[in-house]
Amino acid sequence: MDSTRYIIDRIEDDDWAVLEPPEGPTLDVPRAWLPTDATAGDVLRVAPNADTSTSTVTFTRDEDATTERRERLQDRRDRLSSTSDGPISL
């Protein structure tokens, strides 16, 4: 089975992580399940563990996808700020 990717939306009270899947509702998981260096905005791979008798998964940080995502978002921010003539009114 292929791994699924999630983005860490936020960490709440250092105990829970809110994950955004490619589609569907967010998923709340205990912070302890994630890699210790994972932070908001990181891309995680979630893969099932095949070597256990119970259904378990492993969360790993996808360094390349995280870097690519952060660069893409920074590029968007840069383009928005370079075309703005001043404050944006909402």
Gaussian input, Z-matrix of N, CA and C with variables (Angstrom, degrees):
# hf/3-21g

backbone

0 1
 N
 C     1     B1
 C     2     B2     1     A1
 N     3     B3     2     A2     1     D1
 C     4     B4     3     A3     2     D2
 C     5     B5     4     A4     3     D3
 N     6     B6     5     A5     4     D4
 C     7     B7     6     A6     5     D5
 C     8     B8     7     A7     6     D6
 N     9     B9     8     A8     7     D7
 C    10    B10     9     A9     8     D8
 C    11    B11    10    A10     9     D9
 N    12    B12    11    A11    10    D10
 C    13    B13    12    A12    11    D11
 C    14    B14    13    A13    12    D12
 N    15    B15    14    A14    13    D13
 C    16    B16    15    A15    14    D14
 C    17    B17    16    A16    15    D15
 N    18    B18    17    A17    16    D16
 C    19    B19    18    A18    17    D17
 C    20    B20    19    A19    18    D18
 N    21    B21    20    A20    19    D19
 C    22    B22    21    A21    20    D20
 C    23    B23    22    A22    21    D21
 N    24    B24    23    A23    22    D22
 C    25    B25    24    A24    23    D23
 C    26    B26    25    A25    24    D24
 N    27    B27    26    A26    25    D25
 C    28    B28    27    A27    26    D26
 C    29    B29    28    A28    27    D27
 N    30    B30    29    A29    28    D28
 C    31    B31    30    A30    29    D29
 C    32    B32    31    A31    30    D30
 N    33    B33    32    A32    31    D31
 C    34    B34    33    A33    32    D32
 C    35    B35    34    A34    33    D33
 N    36    B36    35    A35    34    D34
 C    37    B37    36    A36    35    D35
 C    38    B38    37    A37    36    D36
 N    39    B39    38    A38    37    D37
 C    40    B40    39    A39    38    D38
 C    41    B41    40    A40    39    D39
 N    42    B42    41    A41    40    D40
 C    43    B43    42    A42    41    D41
 C    44    B44    43    A43    42    D42
 N    45    B45    44    A44    43    D43
 C    46    B46    45    A45    44    D44
 C    47    B47    46    A46    45    D45
 N    48    B48    47    A47    46    D46
 C    49    B49    48    A48    47    D47
 C    50    B50    49    A49    48    D48
 N    51    B51    50    A50    49    D49
 C    52    B52    51    A51    50    D50
 C    53    B53    52    A52    51    D51
 N    54    B54    53    A53    52    D52
 C    55    B55    54    A54    53    D53
 C    56    B56    55    A55    54    D54
 N    57    B57    56    A56    55    D55
 C    58    B58    57    A57    56    D56
 C    59    B59    58    A58    57    D57
 N    60    B60    59    A59    58    D58
 C    61    B61    60    A60    59    D59
 C    62    B62    61    A61    60    D60
 N    63    B63    62    A62    61    D61
 C    64    B64    63    A63    62    D62
 C    65    B65    64    A64    63    D63
 N    66    B66    65    A65    64    D64
 C    67    B67    66    A66    65    D65
 C    68    B68    67    A67    66    D66
 N    69    B69    68    A68    67    D67
 C    70    B70    69    A69    68    D68
 C    71    B71    70    A70    69    D69
 N    72    B72    71    A71    70    D70
 C    73    B73    72    A72    71    D71
 C    74    B74    73    A73    72    D72
 N    75    B75    74    A74    73    D73
 C    76    B76    75    A75    74    D74
 C    77    B77    76    A76    75    D75
 N    78    B78    77    A77    76    D76
 C    79    B79    78    A78    77    D77
 C    80    B80    79    A79    78    D78
 N    81    B81    80    A80    79    D79
 C    82    B82    81    A81    80    D80
 C    83    B83    82    A82    81    D81
 N    84    B84    83    A83    82    D82
 C    85    B85    84    A84    83    D83
 C    86    B86    85    A85    84    D84
 N    87    B87    86    A86    85    D85
 C    88    B88    87    A87    86    D86
 C    89    B89    88    A88    87    D87
 N    90    B90    89    A89    88    D88
 C    91    B91    90    A90    89    D89
 C    92    B92    91    A91    90    D90
 N    93    B93    92    A92    91    D91
 C    94    B94    93    A93    92    D92
 C    95    B95    94    A94    93    D93
 N    96    B96    95    A95    94    D94
 C    97    B97    96    A96    95    D95
 C    98    B98    97    A97    96    D96
 N    99    B99    98    A98    97    D97
 C   100   B100    99    A99    98    D98
 C   101   B101   100   A100    99    D99
 N   102   B102   101   A101   100   D100
 C   103   B103   102   A102   101   D101
 C   104   B104   103   A103   102   D102
 N   105   B105   104   A104   103   D103
 C   106   B106   105   A105   104   D104
 C   107   B107   106   A106   105   D105
 N   108   B108   107   A107   106   D106
 C   109   B109   108   A108   107   D107
 C   110   B110   109   A109   108   D108
 N   111   B111   110   A110   109   D109
 C   112   B112   111   A111   110   D110
 C   113   B113   112   A112   111   D111
 N   114   B114   113   A113   112   D112
 C   115   B115   114   A114   113   D113
 C   116   B116   115   A115   114   D114
 N   117   B117   116   A116   115   D115
 C   118   B118   117   A117   116   D116
 C   119   B119   118   A118   117   D117
 N   120   B120   119   A119   118   D118
 C   121   B121   120   A120   119   D119
 C   122   B122   121   A121   120   D120
 N   123   B123   122   A122   121   D121
 C   124   B124   123   A123   122   D122
 C   125   B125   124   A124   123   D123
 N   126   B126   125   A125   124   D124
 C   127   B127   126   A126   125   D125
 C   128   B128   127   A127   126   D126
 N   129   B129   128   A128   127   D127
 C   130   B130   129   A129   128   D128
 C   131   B131   130   A130   129   D129
 N   132   B132   131   A131   130   D130
 C   133   B133   132   A132   131   D131
 C   134   B134   133   A133   132   D132
 N   135   B135   134   A134   133   D133
 C   136   B136   135   A135   134   D134
 C   137   B137   136   A136   135   D135
 N   138   B138   137   A137   136   D136
 C   139   B139   138   A138   137   D137
 C   140   B140   139   A139   138   D138
 N   141   B141   140   A140   139   D139
 C   142   B142   141   A141   140   D140
 C   143   B143   142   A142   141   D141
 N   144   B144   143   A143   142   D142
 C   145   B145   144   A144   143   D143
 C   146   B146   145   A145   144   D144
 N   147   B147   146   A146   145   D145
 C   148   B148   147   A147   146   D146
 C   149   B149   148   A148   147   D147
 N   150   B150   149   A149   148   D148
 C   151   B151   150   A150   149   D149
 C   152   B152   151   A151   150   D150
 N   153   B153   152   A152   151   D151
 C   154   B154   153   A153   152   D152
 C   155   B155   154   A154   153   D153
 N   156   B156   155   A155   154   D154
 C   157   B157   156   A156   155   D155
 C   158   B158   157   A157   156   D156
 N   159   B159   158   A158   157   D157
 C   160   B160   159   A159   158   D158
 C   161   B161   160   A160   159   D159
 N   162   B162   161   A161   160   D160
 C   163   B163   162   A162   161   D161
 C   164   B164   163   A163   162   D162
 N   165   B165   164   A164   163   D163
 C   166   B166   165   A165   164   D164
 C   167   B167   166   A166   165   D165
 N   168   B168   167   A167   166   D166
 C   169   B169   168   A168   167   D167
 C   170   B170   169   A169   168   D168
 N   171   B171   170   A170   169   D169
 C   172   B172   171   A171   170   D170
 C   173   B173   172   A172   171   D171
 N   174   B174   173   A173   172   D172
 C   175   B175   174   A174   173   D173
 C   176   B176   175   A175   174   D174
 N   177   B177   176   A176   175   D175
 C   178   B178   177   A177   176   D176
 C   179   B179   178   A178   177   D177
 N   180   B180   179   A179   178   D178
 C   181   B181   180   A180   179   D179
 C   182   B182   181   A181   180   D180
 N   183   B183   182   A182   181   D181
 C   184   B184   183   A183   182   D182
 C   185   B185   184   A184   183   D183
 N   186   B186   185   A185   184   D184
 C   187   B187   186   A186   185   D185
 C   188   B188   187   A187   186   D186
 N   189   B189   188   A188   187   D187
 C   190   B190   189   A189   188   D188
 C   191   B191   190   A190   189   D189
 N   192   B192   191   A191   190   D190
 C   193   B193   192   A192   191   D191
 C   194   B194   193   A193   192   D192
 N   195   B195   194   A194   193   D193
 C   196   B196   195   A195   194   D194
 C   197   B197   196   A196   195   D195
 N   198   B198   197   A197   196   D196
 C   199   B199   198   A198   197   D197
 C   200   B200   199   A199   198   D198
 N   201   B201   200   A200   199   D199
 C   202   B202   201   A201   200   D200
 C   203   B203   202   A202   201   D201
 N   204   B204   203   A203   202   D202
 C   205   B205   204   A204   203   D203
 C   206   B206   205   A205   204   D204
 N   207   B207   206   A206   205   D205
 C   208   B208   207   A207   206   D206
 C   209   B209   208   A208   207   D207
 N   210   B210   209   A209   208   D208
 C   211   B211   210   A210   209   D209
 C   212   B212   211   A211   210   D210
 N   213   B213   212   A212   211   D211
 C   214   B214   213   A213   212   D212
 C   215   B215   214   A214   213   D213
 N   216   B216   215   A215   214   D214
 C   217   B217   216   A216   215   D215
 C   218   B218   217   A217   216   D216
 N   219   B219   218   A218   217   D217
 C   220   B220   219   A219   218   D218
 C   221   B221   220   A220   219   D219
 N   222   B222   221   A221   220   D220
 C   223   B223   222   A222   221   D221
 C   224   B224   223   A223   222   D222
 N   225   B225   224   A224   223   D223
 C   226   B226   225   A225   224   D224
 C   227   B227   226   A226   225   D225
 N   228   B228   227   A227   226   D226
 C   229   B229   228   A228   227   D227
 C   230   B230   229   A229   228   D228
 N   231   B231   230   A230   229   D229
 C   232   B232   231   A231   230   D230
 C   233   B233   232   A232   231   D231
 N   234   B234   233   A233   232   D232
 C   235   B235   234   A234   233   D233
 C   236   B236   235   A235   234   D234
 N   237   B237   236   A236   235   D235
 C   238   B238   237   A237   236   D236
 C   239   B239   238   A238   237   D237
 N   240   B240   239   A239   238   D238
 C   241   B241   240   A240   239   D239
 C   242   B242   241   A241   240   D240
 N   243   B243   242   A242   241   D241
 C   244   B244   243   A243   242   D242
 C   245   B245   244   A244   243   D243
 N   246   B246   245   A245   244   D244
 C   247   B247   246   A246   245   D245
 C   248   B248   247   A247   246   D246
 N   249   B249   248   A248   247   D247
 C   250   B250   249   A249   248   D248
 C   251   B251   250   A250   249   D249
 N   252   B252   251   A251   250   D250
 C   253   B253   252   A252   251   D251
 C   254   B254   253   A253   252   D252
 N   255   B255   254   A254   253   D253
 C   256   B256   255   A255   254   D254
 C   257   B257   256   A256   255   D255
 N   258   B258   257   A257   256   D256
 C   259   B259   258   A258   257   D257
 C   260   B260   259   A259   258   D258
 N   261   B261   260   A260   259   D259
 C   262   B262   261   A261   260   D260
 C   263   B263   262   A262   261   D261
 N   264   B264   263   A263   262   D262
 C   265   B265   264   A264   263   D263
 C   266   B266   265   A265   264   D264
 N   267   B267   266   A266   265   D265
 C   268   B268   267   A267   266   D266
 C   269   B269   268   A268   267   D267

   B1=1.4563
   B2=1.5201
   B3=1.3195
   B4=1.4569
   B5=1.5175
   B6=1.3252
   B7=1.4586
   B8=1.5214
   B9=1.3045
   B10=1.4549
   B11=1.5098
   B12=1.3219
   B13=1.4604
   B14=1.5234
   B15=1.3115
   B16=1.4492
   B17=1.5181
   B18=1.3346
   B19=1.4601
   B20=1.5232
   B21=1.3236
   B22=1.4633
   B23=1.5235
   B24=1.3137
   B25=1.4627
   B26=1.5205
   B27=1.3270
   B28=1.4682
   B29=1.5231
   B30=1.3322
   B31=1.4604
   B32=1.5249
   B33=1.3193
   B34=1.4635
   B35=1.5215
   B36=1.3270
   B37=1.4686
   B38=1.5278
   B39=1.3249
   B40=1.4705
   B41=1.5253
   B42=1.3308
   B43=1.4571
   B44=1.5181
   B45=1.3263
   B46=1.4586
   B47=1.5137
   B48=1.3297
   B49=1.4551
   B50=1.5245
   B51=1.3236
   B52=1.4579
   B53=1.5236
   B54=1.3372
   B55=1.4561
   B56=1.5231
   B57=1.3257
   B58=1.4662
   B59=1.5206
   B60=1.3331
   B61=1.4583
   B62=1.5274
   B63=1.3312
   B64=1.4683
   B65=1.5254
   B66=1.3077
   B67=1.4641
   B68=1.5182
   B69=1.3087
   B70=1.4565
   B71=1.5080
   B72=1.3345
   B73=1.4666
   B74=1.5299
   B75=1.3377
   B76=1.4600
   B77=1.5221
   B78=1.3140
   B79=1.4574
   B80=1.5182
   B81=1.3263
   B82=1.4670
   B83=1.5218
   B84=1.3494
   B85=1.4606
   B86=1.5262
   B87=1.3228
   B88=1.4686
   B89=1.5258
   B90=1.3088
   B91=1.4684
   B92=1.5226
   B93=1.3123
   B94=1.4624
   B95=1.5269
   B96=1.3206
   B97=1.4634
   B98=1.5224
   B99=1.3407
   B100=1.4574
   B101=1.5246
   B102=1.3383
   B103=1.4619
   B104=1.5284
   B105=1.3065
   B106=1.4667
   B107=1.5176
   B108=1.3465
   B109=1.4681
   B110=1.5252
   B111=1.3253
   B112=1.4630
   B113=1.5272
   B114=1.3491
   B115=1.4612
   B116=1.5285
   B117=1.3184
   B118=1.4620
   B119=1.5209
   B120=1.3288
   B121=1.4492
   B122=1.5133
   B123=1.3189
   B124=1.4634
   B125=1.5234
   B126=1.3248
   B127=1.4587
   B128=1.5281
   B129=1.3312
   B130=1.4583
   B131=1.5135
   B132=1.3045
   B133=1.4624
   B134=1.5281
   B135=1.3125
   B136=1.4552
   B137=1.5158
   B138=1.3208
   B139=1.4539
   B140=1.5291
   B141=1.3225
   B142=1.4638
   B143=1.5286
   B144=1.3135
   B145=1.4566
   B146=1.5228
   B147=1.2962
   B148=1.4612
   B149=1.5197
   B150=1.3180
   B151=1.4591
   B152=1.5277
   B153=1.3224
   B154=1.4612
   B155=1.5227
   B156=1.3098
   B157=1.4635
   B158=1.5294
   B159=1.3368
   B160=1.4617
   B161=1.5206
   B162=1.2934
   B163=1.4685
   B164=1.5202
   B165=1.3230
   B166=1.4606
   B167=1.5213
   B168=1.3152
   B169=1.4574
   B170=1.5231
   B171=1.3145
   B172=1.4600
   B173=1.5182
   B174=1.3407
   B175=1.4583
   B176=1.5236
   B177=1.3344
   B178=1.4610
   B179=1.5262
   B180=1.3199
   B181=1.4578
   B182=1.5217
   B183=1.3220
   B184=1.4601
   B185=1.5246
   B186=1.3301
   B187=1.4679
   B188=1.5295
   B189=1.3274
   B190=1.4714
   B191=1.5289
   B192=1.3250
   B193=1.4678
   B194=1.5256
   B195=1.3321
   B196=1.4641
   B197=1.5276
   B198=1.3290
   B199=1.4689
   B200=1.5263
   B201=1.3284
   B202=1.4621
   B203=1.5231
   B204=1.3267
   B205=1.4703
   B206=1.5272
   B207=1.3299
   B208=1.4685
   B209=1.5350
   B210=1.3343
   B211=1.4658
   B212=1.5238
   B213=1.3328
   B214=1.4616
   B215=1.5353
   B216=1.3365
   B217=1.4633
   B218=1.5199
   B219=1.3297
   B220=1.4584
   B221=1.5183
   B222=1.3299
   B223=1.4664
   B224=1.5314
   B225=1.3114
   B226=1.4754
   B227=1.5240
   B228=1.3404
   B229=1.4683
   B230=1.5275
   B231=1.3224
   B232=1.4612
   B233=1.5258
   B234=1.3402
   B235=1.4635
   B236=1.5197
   B237=1.3187
   B238=1.4661
   B239=1.5208
   B240=1.3226
   B241=1.4616
   B242=1.5241
   B243=1.3405
   B244=1.4687
   B245=1.5177
   B246=1.3291
   B247=1.4626
   B248=1.5197
   B249=1.3061
   B250=1.4727
   B251=1.5286
   B252=1.3266
   B253=1.4584
   B254=1.5142
   B255=1.3028
   B256=1.4533
   B257=1.5069
   B258=1.3306
   B259=1.4616
   B260=1.5243
   B261=1.2938
   B262=1.4570
   B263=1.5270
   B264=1.3119
   B265=1.4705
   B266=1.5175
   B267=1.3014
   B268=1.4589
   B269=1.4946
   A1=109.18
   A2=117.39
   A3=122.20
   A4=110.32
   A5=114.46
   A6=118.65
   A7=109.90
   A8=115.11
   A9=122.87
   A10=107.75
   A11=116.91
   A12=120.53
   A13=110.41
   A14=115.34
   A15=123.57
   A16=107.71
   A17=116.56
   A18=121.85
   A19=106.92
   A20=116.25
   A21=119.89
   A22=107.30
   A23=116.40
   A24=121.37
   A25=110.11
   A26=115.89
   A27=119.86
   A28=109.86
   A29=113.92
   A30=122.36
   A31=105.87
   A32=117.16
   A33=121.40
   A34=110.49
   A35=115.66
   A36=123.09
   A37=113.09
   A38=117.61
   A39=123.21
   A40=113.48
   A41=118.22
   A42=120.96
   A43=113.75
   A44=116.67
   A45=121.46
   A46=110.64
   A47=116.03
   A48=121.96
   A49=107.98
   A50=115.80
   A51=121.59
   A52=106.14
   A53=116.13
   A54=122.18
   A55=110.47
   A56=115.68
   A57=121.83
   A58=108.30
   A59=117.52
   A60=120.22
   A61=110.15
   A62=118.00
   A63=119.78
   A64=111.71
   A65=116.66
   A66=121.80
   A67=108.38
   A68=115.81
   A69=119.54
   A70=113.37
   A71=115.46
   A72=120.64
   A73=111.90
   A74=114.97
   A75=120.01
   A76=109.76
   A77=114.50
   A78=122.16
   A79=107.97
   A80=117.08
   A81=121.95
   A82=108.40
   A83=116.05
   A84=120.71
   A85=108.62
   A86=117.20
   A87=118.98
   A88=110.49
   A89=116.62
   A90=121.95
   A91=110.84
   A92=117.07
   A93=122.14
   A94=112.70
   A95=118.24
   A96=121.39
   A97=112.47
   A98=117.47
   A99=121.58
   A100=111.04
   A101=116.87
   A102=119.12
   A103=110.03
   A104=117.19
   A105=121.00
   A106=112.69
   A107=118.22
   A108=120.57
   A109=113.20
   A110=118.47
   A111=121.88
   A112=110.65
   A113=115.54
   A114=121.20
   A115=109.60
   A116=115.62
   A117=121.05
   A118=109.81
   A119=116.47
   A120=122.47
   A121=114.10
   A122=117.41
   A123=120.59
   A124=110.85
   A125=115.06
   A126=122.00
   A127=107.14
   A128=115.15
   A129=120.93
   A130=110.39
   A131=115.53
   A132=121.54
   A133=106.58
   A134=114.67
   A135=120.67
   A136=106.73
   A137=115.87
   A138=119.95
   A139=109.80
   A140=116.26
   A141=119.44
   A142=110.33
   A143=115.52
   A144=121.15
   A145=107.86
   A146=116.97
   A147=121.65
   A148=112.39
   A149=117.55
   A150=119.80
   A151=114.36
   A152=118.11
   A153=120.33
   A154=109.90
   A155=115.37
   A156=119.85
   A157=111.90
   A158=117.19
   A159=121.18
   A160=109.35
   A161=116.02
   A162=120.47
   A163=109.25
   A164=116.45
   A165=121.82
   A166=108.87
   A167=115.49
   A168=121.58
   A169=109.76
   A170=114.74
   A171=121.59
   A172=108.56
   A173=115.88
   A174=122.33
   A175=107.78
   A176=117.00
   A177=121.01
   A178=108.61
   A179=115.48
   A180=121.41
   A181=108.56
   A182=117.49
   A183=122.96
   A184=107.24
   A185=115.76
   A186=122.15
   A187=111.96
   A188=116.49
   A189=119.95
   A190=111.43
   A191=116.65
   A192=120.06
   A193=110.72
   A194=117.55
   A195=121.29
   A196=110.32
   A197=116.72
   A198=120.87
   A199=110.70
   A200=116.53
   A201=120.84
   A202=111.22
   A203=116.87
   A204=121.29
   A205=110.80
   A206=117.05
   A207=120.79
   A208=111.62
   A209=117.34
   A210=120.58
   A211=111.00
   A212=117.22
   A213=121.34
   A214=110.82
   A215=116.40
   A216=120.03
   A217=111.56
   A218=117.51
   A219=120.74
   A220=110.69
   A221=116.85
   A222=120.81
   A223=110.40
   A224=117.13
   A225=120.58
   A226=110.91
   A227=116.52
   A228=119.77
   A229=110.58
   A230=116.57
   A231=120.33
   A232=111.28
   A233=116.58
   A234=119.75
   A235=110.89
   A236=117.66
   A237=120.31
   A238=111.47
   A239=117.09
   A240=120.06
   A241=111.36
   A242=118.07
   A243=119.41
   A244=112.28
   A245=118.17
   A246=120.31
   A247=112.67
   A248=116.48
   A249=120.24
   A250=110.46
   A251=115.26
   A252=120.80
   A253=112.43
   A254=116.81
   A255=120.78
   A256=109.80
   A257=116.26
   A258=119.65
   A259=111.65
   A260=115.14
   A261=120.56
   A262=108.54
   A263=116.91
   A264=121.31
   A265=108.62
   A266=114.89
   A267=120.29
   A268=110.78
   D1=135.99
   D2=178.20
   D3=-71.80
   D4=154.88
   D5=176.41
   D6=-78.44
   D7=156.94
   D8=176.60
   D9=-108.69
   D10=148.96
   D11=178.51
   D12=-107.10
   D13=141.19
   D14=174.54
   D15=-130.08
   D16=153.61
   D17=173.17
   D18=-110.46
   D19=135.22
   D20=177.01
   D21=-75.95
   D22=111.71
   D23=178.34
   D24=-74.01
   D25=-46.88
   D26=-179.36
   D27=-166.75
   D28=162.24
   D29=173.43
   D30=-111.52
   D31=128.11
   D32=-177.99
   D33=-109.73
   D34=123.47
   D35=176.51
   D36=54.50
   D37=27.00
   D38=-177.97
   D39=57.59
   D40=8.15
   D41=-177.74
   D42=-112.50
   D43=-28.60
   D44=-174.75
   D45=-128.48
   D46=145.31
   D47=174.31
   D48=-116.66
   D49=136.20
   D50=176.73
   D51=-101.96
   D52=117.74
   D53=-176.79
   D54=-106.89
   D55=139.52
   D56=176.84
   D57=-103.19
   D58=119.33
   D59=176.21
   D60=-82.31
   D61=169.68
   D62=176.48
   D63=-58.41
   D64=-35.16
   D65=178.15
   D66=-144.52
   D67=149.97
   D68=175.28
   D69=97.56
   D70=-174.65
   D71=-175.94
   D72=-73.96
   D73=162.01
   D74=177.76
   D75=-68.44
   D76=164.07
   D77=-178.03
   D78=-127.38
   D79=125.38
   D80=176.17
   D81=-96.43
   D82=126.32
   D83=178.79
   D84=-131.80
   D85=154.19
   D86=175.57
   D87=-60.80
   D88=136.74
   D89=179.25
   D90=-56.65
   D91=-32.77
   D92=-178.08
   D93=-63.29
   D94=-18.88
   D95=179.20
   D96=-77.05
   D97=-18.22
   D98=-174.97
   D99=-93.60
   D100=160.44
   D101=174.74
   D102=-57.49
   D103=146.02
   D104=-175.62
   D105=-62.89
   D106=-26.74
   D107=-178.71
   D108=-92.01
   D109=3.17
   D110=-178.73
   D111=-72.47
   D112=136.91
   D113=179.49
   D114=-134.82
   D115=171.05
   D116=178.50
   D117=-55.80
   D118=136.11
   D119=-179.46
   D120=94.89
   D121=-14.71
   D122=179.67
   D123=-71.15
   D124=150.46
   D125=174.16
   D126=-97.29
   D127=130.23
   D128=178.65
   D129=-114.42
   D130=143.68
   D131=169.22
   D132=-98.94
   D133=136.26
   D134=178.53
   D135=-120.25
   D136=118.34
   D137=-177.54
   D138=-128.55
   D139=141.50
   D140=177.63
   D141=-70.44
   D142=146.53
   D143=174.93
   D144=-90.35
   D145=121.39
   D146=-177.26
   D147=-89.29
   D148=-11.10
   D149=-173.17
   D150=-96.97
   D151=17.99
   D152=179.42
   D153=-124.57
   D154=160.41
   D155=179.63
   D156=-85.53
   D157=-8.74
   D158=177.13
   D159=-113.31
   D160=163.69
   D161=179.31
   D162=-80.45
   D163=110.08
   D164=177.17
   D165=-134.07
   D166=160.03
   D167=177.55
   D168=-131.08
   D169=162.50
   D170=175.53
   D171=-122.71
   D172=132.53
   D173=175.58
   D174=-99.77
   D175=126.52
   D176=174.75
   D177=-128.74
   D178=146.76
   D179=-179.71
   D180=-79.65
   D181=128.32
   D182=178.46
   D183=-94.08
   D184=96.56
   D185=-175.57
   D186=-58.98
   D187=-47.73
   D188=-176.69
   D189=-64.26
   D190=-46.38
   D191=-179.25
   D192=-65.98
   D193=-36.43
   D194=178.57
   D195=-65.23
   D196=-46.27
   D197=179.08
   D198=-62.02
   D199=-45.68
   D200=179.34
   D201=-60.97
   D202=-42.76
   D203=-179.90
   D204=-63.83
   D205=-46.33
   D206=-179.95
   D207=-62.81
   D208=-39.70
   D209=178.23
   D210=-66.34
   D211=-40.67
   D212=179.26
   D213=-64.04
   D214=-42.03
   D215=178.72
   D216=-67.56
   D217=-39.06
   D218=177.75
   D219=-64.43
   D220=-39.02
   D221=177.53
   D222=-61.71
   D223=-41.53
   D224=177.80
   D225=-62.79
   D226=-44.80
   D227=179.02
   D228=-61.69
   D229=-42.02
   D230=179.78
   D231=-63.00
   D232=-42.60
   D233=179.96
   D234=-66.59
   D235=-38.80
   D236=178.53
   D237=-64.64
   D238=-43.45
   D239=-177.60
   D240=-71.53
   D241=-28.43
   D242=-178.89
   D243=-79.06
   D244=-19.86
   D245=179.89
   D246=-100.91
   D247=-3.30
   D248=-177.96
   D249=-82.70
   D250=136.67
   D251=176.64
   D252=-95.32
   D253=6.32
   D254=-179.15
   D255=156.51
   D256=-163.85
   D257=-178.85
   D258=-61.04
   D259=147.58
   D260=177.69
   D261=-93.76
   D262=125.49
   D263=178.60
   D264=-92.32
   D265=134.82
   D266=177.38
   D267=-107.28

